[in-house]
C-alpha cells in the first residue's frame, strides 16, 4: 500500500513472491471474504491487517492478501473488522434471499446457537441452573432481584450461545447498520455499557432488548452473553414497556455542551 515503506521498497518480483507467500499462509483464500483466490486470475492487494494509523506494524506478520475488489470496498481500515462486517452482511443477504428480515435469530443459527432448553429452578432467593448439554455440569447460582416498583424478578447470568434465542414476539424488528458501528466500537475495545435483556419463555432464554449489541459481540467471537434475565415475567407489561422505550421514552442524546464537558 502507498503508506507502507516495506511494500514500497519491494520490486515487482519481490512483491509477487510476498503475495504468493501470504496466499499459501491463508490457504489460498482472501483474508476479508474468505473465498478462494486464484493468484493467476484474480487481482489482489497486500494490506495491513491492523492499520499503521492504529499502531499496526509494517512487517510480514501484519500483512494479508485480499481480492482487490474486497480491499477497495471494505467498510473499515482494519481488515479484521472488515471481515466481521462482511460476514454479517452475508448473513443478512441470505436471510433476505429467503424472504426474511435478518435478526439475531439468523446470526445465532450461523454460530451454533439456539439449540437447547434452559433448565432452572428457584431455591430461596436464588436461580439454580446448568448448561449440561454442552458439557458444563456445574450447578450455577444467581441471586434473584425483585424490582420494588414493577415487582418483576430478574437475575444476571452468562449464557452460552447454544441456549440463547431471539424473542420474535417482543422484538420482531430486524438488524440495521448500527450493528457495524457496534462491531467497530467493541473491537477497539470499548466496553458494552447497557446489558441485553432476556426472558424465560417456553423453557428458552429469549433476548428481547439489545439484539444489536448481542450480534456485535457474537461477530467478534464472544461465545457467552451476559444478560439480565426476567423470571416469570408479565408478557403484556414487558411488551408495553418495550414499546414505550422505543417511542415515548427515547434516550436523550448528549448535546454539544455536555460533550465538551466530558472532554475537558
Secondary structure, 3 states (H helix, E strand, C coil): CCCCHHHHCCCHHHHHHHHHHHHHHCCCECCCCCCECCCCCCCEEEEECCCHHHCCCCCHHHEEEEEHHHHHHCCCCCHHHHHHHHHHHHHHHHHHHCCCCCCHHHHHHHCCCCCCCCEEEEECCEEEEEEHHHCEEEEEEEECEECCCCCCEEEEEEEEHHHEEECCCCCCCCCCCHHHHHHHHHHCCCCCCCCEEEEEECCEEEEEECHHHHHHHHHCCCCEEEEEEEECCCHHHHHHHHHHHHHCCCCCCCCHHHHHHHHC
